[in-house]
């Protein structure tokens, strides 16, 4: 049986740091999209989207399992991260999607 404190395992630190970077990149992309819509574009939205996609794939590659949650410590109690299968739709191939609960 897994412990409720497994999320404090130091071996998860690289994953936690990558998830933090992902969340920051997600915020930056959202800010850039709003600025672009308001005509105040100062950042490259496409570049930020590419960074976010790269981080997502790196995190999915670091996860030990698929289709289940892994508890991680993002600084304020246990958060959860997981990769979930998105089935093939409208000609797009199936893929894994990153989900983070923080």
Backbone as a chain_set.jsonl record, in Angstrom:
{"seq": "XXXXXXXXXXXXXXXXXXXXXXXXXXXXXXXXXXXXXXXXXXXXXXXXXXXXXXXXXXXXXXXXXXXXXXXXXXXXXXXXXXXXXXXXXXXXXXXXXXXXXX", "coords": {"N": [[0.842, -1.182, 0.0], [0.553, 2.189, -0.828], [2.1, 5.024, 0.652], [0.72, 7.97, 2.153], [2.516, 9.961, 2.137], [4.219, 9.674, 0.024], [4.548, 11.553, -1.961], [6.473, 13.278, -1.088], [8.905, 12.244, -1.688], [12.314, 12.558, -2.436], [13.258, 11.759, -4.926], [11.406, 12.547, -6.757], [11.843, 15.184, -7.275], [13.095, 16.28, -9.739], [10.949, 15.915, -11.548], [8.965, 17.463, -10.317], [10.102, 20.021, -10.569], [10.072, 20.284, -13.343], [7.319, 20.227, -13.822], [6.59, 22.572, -12.483], [7.885, 24.427, -14.176], [6.413, 23.974, -16.481], [3.842, 24.85, -15.676], [4.392, 27.571, -15.282], [5.09, 28.293, -17.898], [2.646, 27.861, -19.123], [1.111, 29.879, -17.929], [2.483, 32.124, -18.937], [1.97, 31.833, -21.675], [-0.827, 32.163, -21.72], [-0.995, 34.839, -20.837], [0.334, 36.082, -22.976], [-1.395, 35.506, -25.089], [-3.67, 36.99, -24.369], [-2.571, 39.568, -24.42], [-1.931, 39.694, -27.126], [-4.482, 39.606, -28.288], [-5.38, 42.065, -27.444], [-3.87, 43.754, -28.895], [-1.367, 44.322, -27.906], [0.884, 42.829, -28.249], [3.819, 41.419, -27.151], [5.252, 39.176, -26.947], [6.21, 36.103, -28.537], [3.72, 34.167, -29.489], [3.514, 31.697, -30.824], [6.035, 30.606, -30.347], [5.945, 30.315, -27.57], [3.884, 28.451, -27.4], [5.145, 26.27, -28.578], [7.197, 25.826, -26.714], [5.648, 25.072, -24.499], [4.465, 22.711, -25.463], [6.755, 21.154, -25.782], [7.666, 20.939, -23.12], [5.471, 19.555, -22.07], [5.703, 17.048, -23.369], [8.184, 16.241, -22.364], [7.594, 15.971, -19.628], [5.623, 13.963, -19.7], [7.233, 11.904, -20.589], [8.784, 11.538, -18.316], [7.09, 10.477, -16.434], [6.229, 7.629, -14.488], [4.049, 5.975, -15.001], [0.982, 5.577, -16.896], [-2.286, 6.938, -17.428], [-3.068, 7.239, -14.77], [-2.961, 8.964, -11.621], [-0.143, 10.681, -10.238], [1.207, 11.638, -7.227], [2.705, 14.717, -6.439], [4.93, 17.166, -5.009], [4.281, 20.402, -5.084], [4.828, 22.492, -3.512], [2.761, 23.27, -1.84], [1.365, 21.254, -0.446], [0.078, 17.985, -1.465], [-0.007, 17.675, -4.946], [-1.301, 16.65, -8.134], [-0.259, 14.846, -10.997], [-0.53, 13.577, -14.282], [-0.6, 11.42, -17.193], [-2.871, 11.02, -19.711], [-4.701, 8.936, -21.901], [-5.793, 10.06, -25.004], [-8.182, 9.278, -27.239], [-8.039, 8.401, -30.775], [-9.379, 10.776, -32.928], [-11.354, 12.106, -35.533], [-9.444, 11.654, -37.57], [-7.071, 12.373, -36.351], [-4.228, 11.096, -34.658], [-4.158, 8.801, -31.817], [-3.133, 9.97, -28.611], [-1.159, 10.929, -25.735], [-2.198, 13.02, -23.105], [-1.225, 15.614, -20.99], [-2.144, 16.165, -17.632], [-2.666, 18.282, -14.893], [-3.25, 18.761, -11.509], [-3.421, 21.234, -9.263]], "CA": [[0.0, 0.0, 0.0], [1.333, 3.416, -0.936], [1.992, 5.962, 1.767], [0.207, 9.295, 1.808], [3.65, 10.886, 2.081], [5.069, 9.333, -1.118], [4.792, 12.742, -2.78], [7.631, 13.991, -0.547], [10.101, 11.51, -2.097], [13.267, 13.423, -3.138], [13.454, 11.303, -6.303], [10.415, 13.223, -7.597], [12.223, 16.599, -7.415], [13.207, 16.723, -11.137], [9.606, 15.977, -12.127], [8.299, 18.629, -9.724], [10.672, 21.225, -11.184], [9.592, 20.339, -14.725], [5.9, 20.594, -13.76], [6.575, 24.008, -12.16], [8.239, 25.142, -15.403], [5.256, 23.828, -17.369], [2.778, 25.74, -15.2], [4.82, 28.947, -15.565], [4.985, 28.478, -19.347], [1.219, 27.942, -19.412], [0.7, 31.238, -17.541], [3.078, 33.066, -19.89], [1.229, 31.705, -22.929], [-2.138, 32.796, -21.535], [-0.786, 36.299, -20.819], [0.693, 36.504, -24.328], [-2.608, 35.45, -25.915], [-4.499, 38.144, -24.007], [-1.889, 40.754, -24.943], [-2.069, 39.662, -28.585], [-5.868, 39.979, -28.592], [-5.535, 43.486, -27.148], [-2.948, 44.51, -29.73], [-0.179, 44.676, -27.122], [1.729, 41.636, -28.334], [5.251, 41.613, -26.932], [5.887, 37.866, -26.953], [5.908, 35.222, -29.646], [2.75, 33.168, -29.039], [3.869, 30.398, -31.411], [7.205, 30.107, -29.618], [5.488, 29.882, -26.247], [3.133, 27.207, -27.593], [6.134, 25.218, -28.83], [7.839, 25.542, -25.423], [4.682, 24.352, -23.675], [4.343, 21.357, -26.024], [8.004, 20.445, -25.473], [7.629, 20.614, -21.69], [4.455, 18.519, -21.874], [6.268, 15.762, -23.787], [9.245, 15.884, -21.42], [6.956, 15.513, -18.39], [5.009, 12.662, -19.981], [8.34, 10.952, -20.63], [9.31, 11.329, -16.962], [6.099, 9.801, -15.595], [6.439, 6.178, -14.455], [2.837, 5.263, -15.411], [0.013, 6.311, -17.711], [-3.697, 6.804, -17.06], [-3.294, 7.308, -13.324], [-2.359, 10.142, -10.999], [1.051, 10.589, -9.41], [1.267, 12.776, -6.309], [3.965, 15.458, -6.413], [4.926, 18.294, -4.084], [4.523, 21.67, -5.769], [5.074, 23.518, -2.513], [1.608, 23.587, -1.006], [0.637, 20.0, -0.264], [0.162, 17.104, -2.632], [-0.666, 17.965, -6.212], [-1.322, 15.441, -8.94], [0.093, 14.968, -12.403], [-0.715, 12.311, -14.97], [-0.743, 11.405, -18.648], [-4.111, 10.295, -19.996], [-4.864, 8.613, -23.312], [-6.843, 10.719, -25.774], [-8.359, 8.396, -28.394], [-7.974, 8.975, -32.116], [-10.623, 11.416, -33.344], [-11.348, 12.904, -36.767], [-8.196, 11.462, -38.302], [-5.893, 12.652, -35.52], [-3.812, 9.87, -33.966], [-4.294, 8.83, -30.368], [-1.971, 10.576, -27.968], [-1.296, 11.144, -24.299], [-2.385, 14.414, -22.726], [-0.799, 15.909, -19.628], [-3.119, 16.825, -16.759], [-2.075, 18.681, -13.615], [-4.163, 19.319, -10.509], [-2.601, 21.932, -8.265]], "C": [[0.888, 1.247, 0.0], [1.067, 4.319, 0.263], [1.417, 7.285, 1.274], [1.323, 10.322, 1.692], [4.598, 10.577, 0.93], [5.421, 10.562, -1.958], [5.977, 13.566, -2.286], [8.953, 13.326, -0.932], [11.046, 12.434, -2.877], [13.507, 13.012, -4.591], [12.476, 11.977, -7.271], [10.776, 14.683, -7.879], [12.385, 17.04, -8.878], [11.845, 16.84, -11.837], [8.859, 17.203, -11.608], [8.799, 19.919, -10.362], [10.18, 21.393, -12.621], [8.116, 20.741, -14.764], [5.761, 22.075, -13.403], [6.882, 24.838, -13.402], [7.08, 25.101, -16.398], [4.138, 24.794, -16.965], [3.123, 27.204, -15.453], [4.715, 29.247, -17.059], [3.526, 28.612, -19.77], [0.679, 29.337, -19.072], [1.223, 32.27, -18.537], [2.338, 33.025, -21.225], [-0.138, 32.372, -22.815], [-2.026, 34.315, -21.52], [-0.478, 36.815, -22.222], [-0.521, 36.488, -25.252], [-3.51, 36.642, -25.635], [-3.875, 39.421, -24.562], [-2.031, 40.831, -26.46], [-3.477, 40.092, -29.009], [-6.113, 41.467, -28.373], [-4.584, 44.355, -27.959], [-1.685, 44.942, -29.023], [0.864, 43.563, -27.173], [3.204, 41.987, -28.176], [5.994, 40.287, -26.96], [5.402, 37.06, -28.146], [4.997, 34.094, -29.158], [3.119, 31.789, -29.57], [5.069, 29.782, -30.697], [6.84, 29.598, -28.239], [4.688, 28.586, -26.34], [4.086, 26.037, -27.822], [6.85, 24.83, -27.54], [6.922, 24.711, -24.532], [4.531, 22.907, -24.159], [5.583, 20.527, -25.71], [8.028, 20.021, -24.009], [6.616, 19.507, -21.4], [5.019, 17.146, -22.233], [7.383, 15.309, -22.85], [8.651, 15.335, -20.122], [6.324, 14.143, -18.6], [6.086, 11.583, -20.023], [8.91, 10.629, -19.258], [8.353, 10.538, -16.068], [6.298, 8.287, -15.641], [5.24, 5.369, -14.951], [1.988, 6.163, -16.295], [-1.383, 6.036, -17.159], [-3.92, 6.623, -15.565], [-2.527, 8.501, -12.771], [-1.102, 9.774, -10.223], [1.056, 11.83, -8.524], [2.658, 13.389, -6.361], [3.81, 16.632, -5.459], [5.278, 19.562, -4.852], [4.597, 22.828, -4.786], [3.917, 23.827, -1.594], [0.734, 22.349, -0.83], [0.669, 19.167, -1.525], [-0.654, 17.621, -3.811], [-0.629, 16.671, -7.011], [-0.991, 15.767, -10.387], [-0.08, 13.592, -13.036], [-0.815, 12.509, -16.467], [-1.92, 10.495, -18.975], [-4.273, 10.126, -21.496], [-6.05, 9.366, -23.9], [-7.012, 9.88, -27.035], [-8.286, 9.158, -29.717], [-9.349, 9.52, -32.497], [-10.409, 12.194, -34.629], [-10.013, 12.83, -37.501], [-6.936, 11.774, -37.521], [-5.509, 11.366, -34.784], [-4.065, 9.964, -32.464], [-3.004, 9.37, -29.771], [-2.215, 10.635, -26.471], [-1.329, 12.634, -24.02], [-1.978, 14.575, -21.264], [-1.926, 16.604, -18.875], [-2.458, 17.082, -15.416], [-3.179, 19.252, -12.739], [-3.292, 19.936, -9.431], [-3.425, 22.912, -7.488]], "O": [[1.859, 1.328, 0.752], [-0.037, 4.365, 0.805], [1.608, 7.666, 0.119], [1.101, 11.431, 1.205], [5.68, 11.159, 0.859], [6.476, 10.602, -2.592], [6.44, 14.463, -2.991], [10.016, 13.803, -0.536], [10.635, 13.032, -3.872], [13.921, 13.84, -5.402], [12.704, 11.973, -8.48], [10.08, 15.35, -8.645], [11.857, 18.091, -9.241], [11.625, 17.761, -12.624], [8.196, 17.9, -12.376], [8.007, 20.812, -10.663], [9.905, 22.509, -13.062], [7.705, 21.507, -15.635], [4.906, 22.763, -13.96], [6.216, 25.841, -13.657], [6.804, 26.09, -17.078], [3.559, 25.473, -17.814], [2.246, 27.995, -15.8], [4.297, 30.339, -17.443], [3.206, 29.385, -20.673], [-0.108, 29.907, -19.828], [0.496, 33.18, -18.935], [2.104, 34.067, -21.837], [-0.557, 33.078, -23.732], [-2.854, 35.007, -22.112], [-0.973, 37.871, -22.615], [-0.66, 37.363, -26.106], [-4.056, 37.24, -26.563], [-4.58, 40.265, -25.115], [-2.23, 41.912, -27.014], [-3.642, 40.845, -29.969], [-6.958, 42.064, -29.041], [-4.502, 45.563, -27.734], [-0.994, 45.844, -29.496], [1.638, 43.389, -26.232], [3.763, 42.75, -28.964], [7.224, 40.264, -26.992], [4.325, 37.306, -28.688], [5.457, 33.17, -28.487], [3.043, 30.807, -28.831], [5.109, 28.572, -30.471], [7.356, 28.576, -27.787], [4.795, 27.723, -25.469], [3.857, 24.938, -27.317], [7.087, 23.648, -27.293], [7.367, 23.761, -23.887], [4.475, 21.984, -23.346], [5.478, 19.338, -25.407], [8.368, 18.881, -23.693], [6.872, 18.625, -20.581], [4.834, 16.186, -21.486], [7.51, 14.117, -22.572], [9.148, 14.348, -19.579], [6.478, 13.257, -17.76], [5.87, 10.47, -19.543], [9.466, 9.548, -19.062], [8.773, 9.987, -15.05], [6.513, 7.724, -16.714], [5.392, 4.195, -15.289], [2.25, 7.359, -16.421], [-1.617, 5.02, -16.504], [-4.852, 5.935, -15.147], [-1.569, 8.98, -13.378], [-1.011, 8.7, -9.629], [0.923, 12.949, -9.02], [3.663, 12.679, -6.332], [2.693, 17.042, -5.141], [6.432, 19.771, -5.226], [4.452, 23.991, -5.163], [4.085, 24.589, -0.642], [-0.479, 22.393, -1.037], [1.223, 19.589, -2.541], [-1.831, 17.956, -3.679], [0.011, 15.703, -6.599], [-1.381, 16.804, -10.923], [0.19, 12.57, -12.406], [-1.077, 13.609, -16.952], [-1.953, 9.336, -18.561], [-4.018, 11.05, -22.269], [-7.16, 9.32, -23.371], [-6.076, 9.776, -27.828], [-8.447, 10.377, -29.768], [-10.356, 8.817, -32.402], [-9.391, 12.866, -34.79], [-9.517, 13.841, -37.997], [-5.836, 11.469, -37.982], [-6.386, 10.628, -34.335], [-4.172, 11.057, -31.907], [-1.928, 9.241, -30.355], [-3.331, 10.419, -25.999], [-0.585, 13.411, -24.619], [-2.347, 13.765, -20.413], [-2.578, 17.507, -19.399], [-1.777, 16.215, -14.869], [-3.945, 20.115, -13.167], [-2.52, 19.243, -8.768], [-2.903, 23.592, -6.604]]}, "num_chains": 1, "name": "protein.A"}
